[in-house]
Amino acid sequence: MGDGLRLNMNAVDYVILALYFVTVIGVGFAARRAIRTSVDFFLSGRSLPAWVTGLAFVSANLGALEIIGMAANGAQYGAMTVHYYWIGAVPAMVFLGIVMMPFYYGSKVRSVPEYLRLRFNRPTHLLNAITFAVAQVLIAGVNLYALALIMQALLGWPLWVAIVVGAFIVLAYITIGGLSGAIYNEVLQFFVIIAGLVPVTVLGLIKVGGVSGLMDAVKGSKLGEAGLHAWQGTGGTDNPLGAHWLGIVFGLGFVLSFGYWTTNFAEVQRALSARNMSAARRTPIIAAYPKLFIPLVTVIPGLVALVTVKGLGTEEGDLVYNNAIPLLMRDLLPNGVLGIAVTGLLASFMAGMAANVSGFNTVFTYDIWQAYFKRDRSDDYYVRVGRLATVAAVLIGIGTAFIAAGFSNIMNYIQALFSVFNAPLFGTFIIGMFWKRMSALAGFWSLLSGTVVAVATYLLYRAGVISFNSDLEESFWGAGLAFVTVAVVAAVVTPLTRPKHDDELTGLVYGLSDASLADDSLAGDAVWYRSPVLLGVVAVILAALFYIPVF
Amino acid sequence: MADDADRYQHGEAHDPLVDETEDAREARSAAARLFDIRRVIGGLFVAYGLIVGLMGLFDSTAEIDKAQGVRINLWAGLVMLAFGLAMLGWQWVSPNRPPEPHRGDEP
């Protein structure tokens, strides 16, 4: 990359950035005194209020995927990008809070893979624990690479310096402060990210003459009228995303998003650290509200970049779609808010990477090391293992950062990973939770065959054996096929194998659960505006209403 | 070792690994010593608001022109300052209640 993106940072901008780095590490140190047991280290001692875990939940997802990738999608696909939020996230987040959280939090499992160990058997558990651990370090690498690219392009730092600095800061605050360090920093990062994106959005809109000016300009751009509509034109595949509405509703809205939001431990972990059942259930639902509004500060800047940056959308160089937001920052922001915006971008990459690393260290320690290697050690021993696992994860992340370099659009790369790992997992979970007869062996074979199908679809597409309209369509179909495979295998294997006893399944499956009745509520949890069901329903209705102006 | 019986509803599945760490948490958790994040958010945003807002007071015409004629530093600074103060105010008005004592904390 040339010097085209270099920002004119001055001393004040660097002071703002340095202040952030110091604060983040300070939070890690200050959280250290609250760690005495392994649950303190890995799950914040299950003590946090819902607004903290909720904002951390949304922040954990605000990595490279969101800010850079969604602005890129906004410029490339237009208004259809909102599908990733309003149908591709909010319903699944609400479902997690209302339907699935009672099983997760009520059974006191310490991770998502651990649920599989209790519900099915150890092979299912080990399979999931290992694929999750591998996926997390890969995605941590993607986030780290994206962070380093941005620091190199914007600040002129050499790539390796940027990688080492970014990795070191994340390493420091998680090793020292554990999940509390990660979560507290995610809450802080959430606000810094928003503070960085709002000025770009506001000035961008002023530049193009407000919302109506932007709509007129998009009609005249290469996206044309189609760039302003989310659903029109989805009767076929002749639309910017190349996706049929069935693919959007079932592929993205159901299999992909439910797979990601409800079984991804890097997300669910935030809810498990909440202080009681009510707070745990509200965690993803509180997160759904900011999620509804985030397209305002990602998709709109993407569209503004499309119409104001001449030649945006090249295959490589400074004008790739992924640079939509950095280009606007360069063109619009004076020193001062520029420092805030750069800090916000770096914060977003750190939030994403930290979520992966903290998910990894917990699964590695509880689900791999404790369950299969060193079982009967003291609680303190596992805290030490967790700290070492954090160091290892960051080191491997540095290595895998370079794998990401082979792909033009970071977003699609991550999507592909999700379709491979999450969709079959979600299928196994949802069937296992609601069909108590499903046997332990059926759980294992469903998960394995679904994963194989998803991987095979992806590889055959990459090899050119089968073709789809776009990478995104491939991920919809790969996820859908994996889900169907899971269901079919479960239906075939279950009648042939031994069921689990009811007393092994109480609290883990629907119909044998009194988990939601466990009374750990605090004073005030019963007021109407803290009802998970009410909050969730309102979020889904808002998501539907938001579609009206961009139908 | 704490008594596991009250952790589960009648007949609910037990797991020895989960029990071990939950026992340790109930007996020794230090989570109550966690500081209040609102103080940190409030402090950082007050600092950012003052820095950026002060810059906004002295912005040159070139900088204002770059930002489409908007005194963006001044506005962003004021908003961040107000947000930071609101966070500190929230903490001051309703300080963290100490978490409910764990069963293991009882004397």
Contacts between the chains, C-beta under 8 A, distances in Angstrom:
chain1	res1	chain2	res2	distance
A	12	B	51	6.5
A	12	B	55	6.1
A	15	B	51	6.9
A	16	B	48	6.5
A	16	B	51	6.4
A	16	B	52	7.6
A	19	B	44	7.0
A	19	B	47	6.3
A	19	B	48	7.6
A	20	B	44	7.3
A	23	B	40	6.5
A	23	B	44	5.3
A	26	B	40	7.7
A	27	B	37	7.6
A	27	B	40	6.0
A	30	B	35	5.4
A	30	B	40	8.0
A	31	B	34	6.5
A	31	B	35	7.6
A	33	B	30	6.9
A	33	B	33	5.3
A	34	B	30	5.1
A	34	B	31	5.4
A	34	B	32	7.6
A	34	B	33	4.6
A	34	B	34	3.9
A	34	B	35	7.8
A	35	B	30	6.3
A	36	B	28	5.1
A	36	B	29	6.4
A	36	B	30	3.9
A	37	B	21	7.1
A	37	B	24	4.4
A	37	B	25	5.0
A	37	B	28	5.3
A	37	B	29	5.4
A	37	B	30	7.5
A	38	B	21	5.3
A	38	B	24	6.6
A	38	B	25	8.0
A	39	B	21	5.3
A	39	B	22	7.0
A	39	B	24	6.9
A	39	B	25	4.0
A	39	B	29	6.6
A	40	B	25	7.1
A	40	B	29	5.6
A	40	B	30	5.8
A	40	B	31	5.5
A	44	B	31	6.3
A	44	B	34	7.3
A	45	B	25	6.2
A	45	B	29	4.5
A	45	B	30	7.1
A	45	B	31	2.7
A	45	B	32	8.0
A	45	B	34	7.7
A	46	B	25	7.1
A	46	B	31	7.4
A	47	B	29	7.4
A	47	B	31	3.7
A	47	B	32	7.0
A	47	B	34	6.7
A	47	B	99	5.5
A	48	B	34	8.0
A	52	B	37	6.4
A	107	B	12	7.9
A	107	B	13	7.2
A	108	B	7	7.1
A	108	B	18	5.4
A	108	B	22	6.1
A	109	B	18	6.6
A	110	B	18	6.4
A	110	B	21	6.5
A	114	B	15	8.0
A	114	B	17	8.0
A	114	B	18	7.3
A	117	B	15	7.8
A	118	B	13	6.2
A	118	B	15	5.8
A	180	B	31	7.7
A	180	B	34	5.7
A	184	B	37	4.7
A	184	B	40	7.2
A	187	B	37	5.6
A	187	B	41	6.9
A	188	B	37	7.0
A	188	B	40	6.3
A	188	B	41	5.6
A	188	B	44	6.8
A	191	B	41	6.0
A	191	B	45	7.0
A	191	B	83	7.5
A	192	B	44	7.7
A	195	B	45	7.6
A	195	B	48	7.3
A	195	B	76	7.4
A	195	B	80	6.0
A	198	B	76	7.8
A	199	B	72	5.5
A	199	B	76	5.4
A	202	B	70	7.6
A	202	B	72	7.7
A	203	B	67	5.5
A	203	B	68	5.3
A	203	B	70	6.4
A	203	B	72	6.2
A	206	B	68	4.6
A	206	B	69	7.9
A	206	B	70	6.4
A	207	B	68	5.2
A	275	B	99	6.1
A	331	B	66	7.9
A	332	B	66	6.8
A	332	B	67	6.2
A	332	B	68	7.0
A	333	B	66	7.6
A	333	B	67	6.9
A	333	B	72	7.3
A	334	B	59	6.5
A	334	B	63	3.8
A	334	B	64	7.6
A	334	B	66	5.3
A	334	B	67	5.5
A	334	B	72	6.7
A	334	B	73	6.3
A	335	B	55	6.9
A	335	B	63	7.2
A	336	B	51	7.4
A	336	B	52	4.6
A	336	B	55	4.0
A	336	B	56	6.7
A	336	B	59	7.8
A	336	B	72	7.9
A	336	B	73	4.1
A	336	B	76	7.5
A	336	B	77	7.5
A	337	B	52	6.2
A	337	B	67	7.9
A	337	B	72	5.4
A	337	B	73	5.7
A	337	B	76	4.9
A	339	B	52	7.8
A	340	B	48	6.4
A	340	B	52	6.4
A	340	B	76	6.8
A	340	B	80	7.8
A	366	B	17	7.4
A	366	B	21	7.7
A	370	B	17	6.2
A	371	B	17	6.6
A	375	B	17	7.6
A	379	B	20	7.2
A	379	B	21	6.3
A	379	B	24	3.9
A	379	B	28	7.9
A	382	B	21	7.6
A	503	B	11	5.7
A	503	B	13	6.9
A	504	B	13	5.5
A	505	B	13	6.5
A	506	B	9	7.4
A	506	B	11	5.3
A	506	B	12	4.5
A	506	B	13	5.3
A	507	B	8	7.4
A	507	B	9	7.0
A	507	B	12	4.4
A	507	B	13	5.7
A	508	B	13	6.2
A	514	B	9	4.5
A	514	B	10	8.0
A	514	B	12	7.4
A	515	B	9	7.4
A	515	B	12	7.8
A	517	B	9	7.3
A	518	B	9	6.5
A	522	B	100	6.5
